[in-house]
Amino acid sequence: MTLSTLTLRDATCPLCANKVSVALHAVEGVRHFDVDLADQIAVVTFDDDVVGRDHICRIIDRAHCDDHGPVM
């Protein structure tokens, strides 16, 4: 298992948090996650034998509001 903290630049609205949560819930290999709008991060625990950090970042990039920046 891997724990990764991802920066969600400019993600400040509840719609972003909901979209990111729904997207992460659907990713095979993601075991746990917490989306924190106050700190603009997502803390994700995932099975790195099943899914990689880069794939998770791409999923989040596609999920959150178009008005916000990319995941780092």
Secondary structure, 3 states (H helix, E strand, C coil): CEEEEEEECCCCCHHHHHHHHHHHHCCCCEEEEEEECCCCEEEEEECCCCCCHHHHHHHHHHHCCCCCCCEC
